[in-house]
Amino acid sequence: MWDYTDKVMDHFLNPRNVGEVENPDGTGDVGNMSCGDALKLTFKIDAEGRIIEAKFKTFGCASAIASSSALTELIIGMTIEEAKNVTNQDIVKILGELPEEKMHCSVMGMEALQAAIADYRGETVEEADDDHEGRIVCHCFGVTDTKIRNVAKANKLKTAAEITNYCKAGGGCGVCLDDIQDILDGVWQEHSAAAEQAADAFAGLSIVQKVIKVQEVIDKEIKPILEQDGGSIELFDVAGNVIKVKLKGRCATCPSALVTLEHTVAEKLREFIAPELTVERV
C-alpha cells in the first residue's frame, strides 16, 4: 500500500477538470495503455495567450490521476511561455510529495503538457522535445538515452533504480539497467567537470561582472517563479560566493521563506552560475 499525502488522495478521489476541452487549441497524448499509463491533456487559450481551460483523461493509478488533476489546476491562468517551464517537480510540489516509485506519473504530466504546447504551436513532439531523439536504451518502454539524461539532470538522479521510478526505463526485463547506470555515471562526470569550470569562470569575474550575471539570472529565472505566488526578490550584494538577497511581497512574510531561498533561489543560481554559491537573506 502506497503512502499517499492528503493532497494526493484529494486529487485522486475528487479529480479536477476531467474530460476533454471542446475544440482545444492544444492536445497532448503521452504514454501507452499497454504499459500501464496513458494521459491526454487538452487546453484552450484566450485572446491574451493564457490558458483558460484545461482538462485531462488518464489511464493509470491514483498517482497518475492526482498528477493530471494537479497539472490542470497549475496551468490554468498561465501563458504558454510560463506553462512551457512547468516541470514534474512543480506538479509534485502541489501534491506535497509522491512515492518514489510513482514519480513517473508526474513526469508523464509534464510530457503531456509539452506535447500539448507543441501541438498548439504546430510542431511535432519530436521537433519540440529532444527526449524523442537518441538511441533507444529501454526497449520495453521505448526510452532513449537522451530522455534518461534529461530526466536525470532535472531530478538529480544517480542510480538506475531512480530512473526506473521516474520514467520506467529498466522496469521491464531489466536487461538495460547496466546501460542506464553507465549513462548516469557519464552524465555526472560531465556535470562535475562543467561545475568546476563554471566555478573558476565566476571566480575570475570582476565584482561588477558578478553582479550583472547574478542579476540576469534573478530577472530571467527566479523572479517569474516567485511572482506567480505574489512574491519577488531583490539583489542586495555579492560577496565572493555569497549572494545576499531581499525577499519582497508575499515571500517576505511567508513562513516557508527559508525553503524558497534554498530550493528556488539558491538552486537556480547554482544551476545557471556556479554550484558553490550560497544565498543569504537580508
N, C-alpha and C positions, 0 to 999 in steps of 0.2 A: 504493500500500500504506500503510495507516494505521500510525502508530507507537503501538502499544499497550503499556501497562505490564505487568509480570509479573502483577499482581493482576487486571487486566482479562482477560488470557489464561487465568489460572487459573479465574476465574468463568465464562468462555466455554467452556473445554474440560471443566470439572468443575462445571457449574452445580448450586447447592444448591436443594433444595425445589422441584423441578419437578413439576408436576401440579396437581390441584385438591383442596382440603380437602373432606372428606366432610361434608355438612350444614353449610356455612360460616355464620358469623354475619355476615360482611360480604363482598361481592363487588364488584369494580370492573373494569369493561370500558372501555378507552380506546383511541384510535387507530382506524385503518381499514386493513385489508389492501390495499385498492386504492391507498392512499397509501404503502404500503411498511412500515408499522409498526403493530402492534396488541399489546395486553397485557391479560391477565386475571389479576387478583390476588384470592385468596381467603384469609380468615383465620378463626380460631376464638378465642373469648375464654373465659377461665376464670371461676370464680365471683368472683374478686377483681378482675375487669375488665382483666386483662392478656392480651396476645396470646400464646397458647401454641403456635400453629401457623400458618404462612403458606406458601402455595405460589403458583407462577405458571405461566402458559403464555404464550409470546410468539411473535409472528411478526415477525422482523426480523433485524438484523445482529448481529455479535459484540458490539457495544456495547449493543444492546438486551437481549441475553441476559445479559451481565455486569451491567448496571444492575439488571435484575429480580432476579437472583440475590443481589446485594449488598443490595438493598432488603429481601428476606425475612429475611436474617440480621440486618439492622439493627433491624427492628421486633419480632422475636420477643423477648418479655420486657418490652416496653413497655406502658404503659397507653394507652388510647385518647387521652387528653389529651396524652401525650408523643408519640404517633405523629402526632397532628394537626399538630405543629410541625416534622415532618421536611420538609426542603427538598431540592431536587435537588442542592444543594451538599453536603449530608450524604452522599448516595449517591456523588458524585464523590470525596469525601474518603476513603471506604473503598477506592475503586479506585485511588487515587493521583492519577489525572487521566484525562481523556478528550480525544481530539482535539476541537478547537473545532467542527468540522463534525458531530460526533456528540453534542453536548451535549443535543440534543433528546431523546435516549434517557433521560437522567437526569430530564428534565422529565416525560416520559411516565410514568416510575416514580412520581414524586411525585403526578401526577394520578390514577394508578390507586389509590394509597393514599387520596387524598382521596375518590375515588368510593366505595371500599370502606367507608370510615368513614361517609360519608353514607348508604350502604345499611344499615349496622349501626344507624344512628340513625333509620332510617325516613324519611329525607329523599331528595329527588331531587338529582341532581348540581347542577341549576340552582339549587335552594334553598340548597345548601351552598357553591357556588362562583360567585363573581361573574364568573369568566372567561367564563361562558356568556352573560352579558348584554352589551349593547352592539351596536355596528354591525359587521357583517362587513366586514373590510378585505381579507383574502386569501380569495377565493372558491375558489381551488384546494384549500386545506386547511381552509377553514371557520374561520379565526382572526379573533377580534373585536378591536376597538381596546382593549377592557378587558384582554384577555389580553396583548396586546402591552405595555401599560403595566405590568401586574403582573410579567411576566417581566423587563422592562427594569429595574424598580426592584429586584427580588430579586437580579438578577445584574449590576447596574451596566452595562447595555448602552447604547451610544450611537449605534450605526450600524445601518442596515437589514440589512447582511450578518451582523452578530452576531445579530440577531433571527431570521434565517433558520436560523442554526446551532442556536438554542435552541428554536424551535417551528415551523420550516419555513415560516413566513409569508414570502411573497416568493420562495420556491424553485421555484414552478411557472412560470407565464407571465411573471412579473416586472412585470406592469402596476401592482401595488400598492406597489412599492418606494419611490416618491416619497411616497406617502401615509404609509407606515410611518416614513420619515425625519421627516416633518412632525410625526407623533405623538411621536416620540422627542425632537425639539427642544422641543416644548411641555412634555413631562414634565420635562426637566432645567432648563428655565427656571423652572417652578413649584418644582422642588426647590431651586434656588438661592435663590429668594425666601423659601421656607419656612425654609431653613437660616439665612439672615440674621436672620429673626425669632426663631428658636429661640435663636441665639447671644445676641441682645440680651436676650431674656427671662431666660436663665440668668445673664447678667452682672448683671442687676438684682436677683437674689435675695440675701437675707442669707446668711451662711455656714451658719447652721443650716438654712435652707431648701434650700441646695445639698446639704448632707449628706443630708437626708431624701430628696431627689429621686434622688440617686445611689444611696443605699441601696435605694430601692424598685426601681430597675432591676436592681441586682445580685441582689436576692432573687427577683424575678419572671422575669428574662430570662437571667441569667448563671449563677447557682448551679445551676439544674436541668440545664444543659448539662454543667457540669464534674462534677457529682455522678454522671452516667451513667458516667464513667470513674474514679470513686473519688476525685475531687478536690473542692476547694472554694475559696472566696475570702472575704477579709475586707477591708472598707473601713478604711483606715488614716488617710487625711487627704484634704482637698480644699483645694487652694491655687490660687485663680484657676481656670484651665482645666486644671490638672494634677490628676489623680486618682491618689492613691497607694494601692496595694492590697498585700495579703499573700496569696500563694497557699498553699493548705493541702492536706493529703492527698497523693495521688499527683502533683498538679500541682506541689507544692513541690520534688520531686526529678526531675521529668520533663525530659529533655533538650530537649523542644520547648516549654518554658515561655514563651520569648520569642514563639514563634508563637502560642501560646494568648493571650498578652497582646494582641497586635496584631490577630489575626484573629477572636477571640471577644470578649474583654473590651472592647477599645477600639472595635471595630465596633458592638457593642451599645449602648455608652454614647453614641457619636456618633449612632447611629440614633434613640435614644429621648430624647436630651437636646439635644446641640449638636455640630455637625461639627468644631468647633475643639478639642475635648477631646483631651488626651493622657494616657496611662497610664504610671505608673512603678511598678516593683516594689520593695518594701522588705523 
